[in-house]
Amino acid sequence: MSGAGERAARVAERAARESYGRLVALLAAPTGDLELAEDTLAQAFERALTTWPRDGVPDNPEGWLLTVARNRQRDLWKSAAHRRNRSLEEAVDAGLGAVELARALDELDQDRIPDRRLALLFVCAHPAIAADVRTPLMLQVVLGFDAAGIARAFAVPAGAMSQRLVRAKRRIRDARVPFVVPGRQAMPERLPWVLEAVYGCYALSFQERGEGASLAGEARHLAVTTARLLGDEPEAWALAALLTLTSARAAAPGGPYLPLQDQDPGTWDRGLIAEGEAYLRRAERPGRAPGRFQLEAAIQAVHCARARGGGTDWDALCTLYTALVAIAPSLGGRVAHAAVIGRARSPRAGLALLEDLPVERERFQPYHAARGDLLARLGRGEDAADAYSRAAALSPDPAVRTFLGRRAEEARGPRAGDPLPEPRPEG
């Protein structure tokens, strides 16, 4: 690839990473047709990769992409195949150009949400969108994850997740769900799905160490921005605490994978630990039961306490995980609960909890990793090796695959029963 081609590719990649969600929102605003917006934006990116190396990268790449995609939309709307669709014709006849549309959408943002991606997350949490698809929709449309990665996080088949997303986009189009940023008073009711999407972004980034480190940083920024924007929402502060405390002990990109118990606490970021603990204190409400993210952040605080020279308080972890699965029995939380019970109480007790999980467990990598560890502790080497091998096959991270493959080999030898790979967050 020539120098001009490489520069064009870098600029296009940056635009896709930083502006994709905003561009889709602007393109979908007139009609709510997310599928058309995504298709025409994809065509604009394809044209950019052909045109920019020859003509040079424009001064405003995002504006160029928006204009090309909008022109393509107009061509489609005015084609014979679309002429009978009155709503689309009305959108064209309204005469909103790209600049006017962008200005109009910005003016609707009365509260001036400081991060455009965060604003779009609140848009996609509209009550008219089915609750079970709001978070996957945000992960794909705003945060840029593909359906296959989202499906892994939710432990569902990739085809089923793709169909769910397609149906949601068509409902938005057909029902004319307004692509408008809500006012401050409407944000608390949409907040749970926004927090889930930010958490999902961070969880998925665990599987992509390298660029994943950048995605994790963006997710933490969104969590802290949300908490500061809303001011007094305890679960928003708790999510900021959770992601900050987890980031404090994140491994450097490209290095070997180490489970939590094998990590050296001396390498953890003390500044981020202090920051995360401060956020967790802001989430506390005397007399009010803690929410899901507050419990998860407290679990991370127990782990991070090792940085002050102490050991792991397994009794506290058992108590916190038991409370967590009582109020939020997600698959990831239940696997982590079983792993901790198996470590702190008995492997048989942990395995019993794992066996009670629904059939979706078979597609969930942490389930097989936890099962491998507990089987190894019981001396069932061949069964443990099979579980580790299954976990390795389901992991998209080469470093984790290498680690789990080594555990599978060790399970057949004399060193079975080493510490468990840290349970992954669930999106």
Secondary structure, 3 states (H helix, E strand, C coil): CCHHHHHHHHHHHHHHHHHHHHHHHHHHCCCCCHHHHHHHHHHHHHHHHHHHHHHCCCCCHHHHHHHHHHHHHHHHHCCCCCCCCHHHHHHHHCCCCHHHHHHHHHHCCCCCCCCHHHHHHHHHCCCCCCHHHHHHHHHHHCCCCCHHHHHHHHCCCHHHHHHHHHHHHHHHHHHCCCCCCCCHHHHHHHHHHHHHHHHHHHHHHCCCCCHHHHHHHHHHHHHHHHHHHHCCCHHHHHHHHHHHHHHHCCCCCCCCCCCHHHCCHHHCCHHHHHHHHHHHHHHCCCCCCCCHHHHHHHHHHHHHHHHHCCCCCHHHHHHHHHHHHHHCCCHHHHHHHHHHHHHHCCHHHHHHHHHCCCHHHHHCHHHHHHHHHHHHHCCCHHHHHHHHHHHHHHCCCHHHHHHHHHHHHHHCCCCCCCCCCCCCCCC
